[in-house]
């Protein structure tokens, strides 16, 4: 019988569909517990505790959408590709 080790999970941000004041977008919870809002124009806003009542979490996004949001947050595909080590 093979025993599978219990691997530690990496701290990755969670991304959920979440409108803010009626504007569609995504809420991002970073490993440092900071909440960001990304609208569909790829504009990111850091949310404060006062913004919490205006955000409605609708559920986690798909893996592809999550990666797209995180890539955009990291500077976009061009910056990611140019910053890779050869």
Buried (B, 14 or more C-beta within 10 A) or exposed (E): EEEEEEEEEEEEBEBBBBBBEEEEBBBBBBEEEEBBBBBEEEEBEEBEEEBEEBBEEEEEBEEEEBEBBBEBBEEEEEEEEEEEEE
